[in-house]
Structures are given as C-alpha cells and as structure tokens.
Amino acid sequence: MSAPSSPGEATGPVLSVRDLVVHFAGRRKTTVRAVDGVSFDIAPAEILALVGESGCGKSTIALSVMRLVEPTSGTILSGGEDLARLKGQRLRRARRRIQMIFQDPFGSLNARRSVYDTVVEPLLIHGIAPTKEERRERVNEALALAHLTPPERLAASYPHELSGGQRQRVAIASAMVLRPPLVVADEPVSMLDVSARAGILRLMMDLRDRLGTSYLFITHDLATAWVVADRIAVLYLGRVVEIGRSTDVVAAPAHPYTRALLEVSADDERLSDRRVAVLPGEAPSASKVPPGCRFHPRCPRYAALGEPEACRVSDPTLSPSPTAGEGHAVACHFPLGENP
Ligand code: SF4
C-alpha cells in the first residue's frame, strides 16, 4: 500500500489555517474568545506543535480542524477544500484525510471492543476494504505499523489486557488504518509514563519518515514539542505569539511568554495544573482578554521595561523575529534579542 504523500512529493501545505476565530457565549453574557485569529500552515511530512497553557485555545483549534467544534470565522484549507464550510457527505469524505489521536488512551478505547473491532471501525465507516480478508489485512498492517506485534495476537486482545503505551499504539493504528496525510494529536503522551512517552514520540516520528504523515501536535510542554516537532507555534489566550523552527524557538525565544514556558520543565510540579505558575498575575481567562498586548499583566519584560504604554494600548501582530531564523515570527513590541 502506498503512502498518501511522501516528503517532497506534494508541494502545497497539507493544512492551511487562516484567521481562525472560535468564540463561545460565556457566563453573564461574556464572550469566551477561545481562538482569536490564528493562522498557520503544515507542510507534507511536517510536525507542527501548538504549545501553551490550559485555556490558550490549542485544543479548540484541534477540534475545529476536525470540525468537532464550529469555527466562528476563518478558513481551514485541506485537499483544496475549506473544511470550515463543508457539510454532509463532503465533510464525511474530507474527514478521511484527517484523523485524531486523543490524550486519554484509557478513555478513548471502548473496553468491550477488541483491538480488531477498534482498528477496523474507520474502514467500515468510510466503506474502505470491502471484503473481510482485505479489512483483516489492513488492520494487521496498521497494527504492525504501530509496532503492535504479532498483529494477529494483539488484534484479539481487549484494552484491559494492554498497557497505557500499547493502548495509545492502538489509537495510532486506528488513526493510521486510513493512511491519512494529517493526524491531529491532542496531548498524546501526557497521560503516559516516561518510558512509554518516548516510545510513542519515536513511533510518530517514524511514521512521518516512512509514510510522509504530517501532524498537528498539541502539547502544554515545550520540551516535548522540541523533541518531536519541526516547528513550534506558541499560543497565549487564543493567539499565536511566536512561531518558528523548533530549534530557533527553543534556543532563541523571542517572546517573553515562550521564555517563561522554557523556565519550567515537563516534570515540574508547578505545571501540575497546566499553568505557568512562575509568572505573576492572574491565570489567563479567554473571557477577560486584556487590552493592548494580552500578555502584559503577566509579562516580566513589560515590568522590567517600566510598563511601556505601547504594551497596554497596542495589540502586537506577528512580525519577523530579531533572531532572523527562517520563518521565525513574534508578536511583541519589545522582543527578546532586541535592544533595549
Ligand atoms: Fe511583554 Fe510588551 Fe512584548 Fe507584550 S508587547 S510580550 S507586554 S514586552
């Protein structure tokens, strides 16, 4: 079976998100600005990580791409179609091209269904592989791809017989059985122990290399993003505040928020509630987005620079970073690496 795309084969992006906005009605007539104008592309065989604290909008972006939440405005282009506007049969067909892996490998698998029943389901839903033999072959291939071997034995097992890492491999096999060009992975390793985490990240990168699969990889942890992703987009209160090659963003962060994220490690207890507790000020709320730069109430640089007016009144847009890394952009009036 051939891959849907291989590195260098396709030229355009696999996914192109433009000016995505997702607003919800909040309590007391407030508007929750969960996603507030986000744009990014994902190239074939590229892993783009969306990184940020709980409530920054990263999971809402993932669910919008899957059309599991309705975008308020903006476009989500994939395969020449705007997913934000598709309905019915065309949306169902488009969904074949994008599969999702969820955070919880315990909750995402049905305890009463065998591994075979779970992995074969997408084939049945989309009417692919009409004969039982073909389906059995596709399921075994997908299990082998996810390093669940021997596939025949694993296919007959049930979730309670598997470790957390094996369950997540079943979820990956279930996503890969359709050979989608793009996989959306929402915190896929955050509930796994450290050794299982490394194995799942290696598997995802291996599938990218072998099949040309692209990923939209959602994580709260910049260190995990650095390990797995080609590029990183850092989100704060529904906006991308920094984007660039992973090495550039991690080695030379240009946004004060990115630097704060780097100062806490993945295993730091302070991250247990998924907030960057090293920052001053209240936890951010998408129903109370501050004016000007939305990060200014918590920004160490704003304080260090004597609270410049520009930060309070003017909303910074993404511009090339002073570090001049390729495609490295930052939304800050006084980015790091630039005087003063
Ligand atoms: Fe901080 Fe000002 Fe930059 Fe916002 S614009 S991140 S408040 S320095």
Residues whose N, C-alpha, C, O or C-beta is under 5 A from the ligand:
A	BS01	SF4	P256 C293 F295 H296 C299 R301 Y302 C311 P316 A331 C332 H333 F334
